[in-house]
């Protein structure tokens, strides 16, 4: 693990909340000089602790009203082709290869339940090698931004 301190973790915690915050505002919020915050952010990026700065789009305002996760069982011999075809679908946001009762979990956004049905039955369900799907429609999401803290040496030594 890269060596980081409490200040790095404060910066990361604030950037997770709002990556668009200016360095002066961030430095004021955490009570640290702007030049120090700027150099720390630059170092966090260089060490790959910050992979990218991005935005979160409110897709509901773009008409994507239905969030769902589709569990898929697949023929593992056709895995690469299946993954490529699923990846190329407009509705797909994430694909997770998992252990358990499914081989893949596919996060999708759809404009309506009819569109979700179409995505499952006429797109994913017709991909050669997809054997079974089960869909979980999101009713409500509770999301928590991570808060980072320095691990105490004793806890690290015991682990």
Helices and strands as residue ranges (DSSP letters): H 6-17, H 23-30, H 34-46, G 59-62, E 66-74, G 76-78, H 79-87, E 92-97, E 104-110, H 113-118, I 119-124, E 130-137, H 153-158
